């Protein structure tokens, strides 16, 4: 009990120092870099029941302060007491510890037990980064045993950190991060193209994982083209541990999706999943039956093809489907609700909602499947700037709810197999206060 009390005192001591500095009026109000402080934390729970019940809980609380380019952080992450330091100037940036990193990216150095979806630096593994000219095109060195082994790695950042790449000569592990969102190309006469390229990939040429998303929006003709791909890495890709794979041991599938759309409701699409000898392909499209302002009843057609190839034979299964959907597209609100009927008697019910306003987001995805469905169904989850990611699942019930603001993030997901055999429940709550 006394040890826990001392740990908590150690975390908050940094704030007592801040208040003392303020009370003594050491810092002049004319300084360009005033003293700043933050406090944040995470609490999460994961439960599963397949043959036997398992559950895990994790929490952390952290605090940091920044002044004149120097940042110090202290935190309690489960039963570990950790610290971090960062110094940044026009010439160089140096970080060490478990909280700060110079190279952006969600997966780079991520603590597998925690993640941060807020603006705060996310919890990472022990590492060190050195970047030269951090506010320009910046070369650097880094040490991160999970990627570099017992050696060093090289990094390069573009201006504004929209592109970052790393390479470790010792382990041959490399990474690529891009964050170009709605960049504009003017074609004259009012014609323009907005392009988005958001990606993150880590690994070697043979063993890698990550995400890739590209989108082109053509104006004023209102046509878009988008394509995405992700490769799982035994649970590392998920935001936490809300995996809806068929078993607790996630596989390593390569999932691709593409779409061509016109207006708000018309689109053709394809989803392809390759997982070992099993390949699942879904193709189709949708059109509005009528359009009432921003709302339309929509008809969707899909074809499902499953191919299993072995050294001896090649097995295939095929079905078609028709869906009746009600969709609403507004500037900051999208929802879709409907029922799918397949020719092989499979049935699914789906609901998706994305509501974004200044300073907060609300996202919900729900899927119900009938008992004994033969084909897996795309479960759509939102991430980032209105991007959708499809995960194929055979679970009878899947639900994901997320509410996010600048200072709090609440994430709940749950799924269930038929007859409640194999449940997954994940809940994560984060907060961030800035002073």
Secondary structure, 3 states (H helix, E strand, C coil): CHHHHHHHHHHHHHHHHHHHHHHCCCCCCCCCCCCEEEEEEEEEEEEEECCCEEEEEEEEEEEEEEECCEEEEEEEECCEEEEEEEEECCCEEEEEECCCCCCCCCCCCECCCCCCCCCCCCCECCEEEEEECCCCCEEEEEECHHHHCCCCEEEEECHHHCEEEEECCCCCCEEEEEEEEEEEEEEECCEEEEEEEEEEEEECCCCEEEEEEEEEEEECCCEEEEEEEEECCCCCCCCCCCCCCCCCCCCCCEEEEEEEEECCCEEEEEEEEEECCEEEEEEEEEEECCCECCEEEEEEEEEEEEEEECCCCEEEEEEEEEEEEEEEECCCEEEEEEEEEECCCCEEEEEEEEEEECCEEEEEEEEEECCCCCCCEEEEEEECCCEEEEEEECCCEEEEEEEEECCEEEEEEEEECHHHCCEEEEEEEEEEEEC
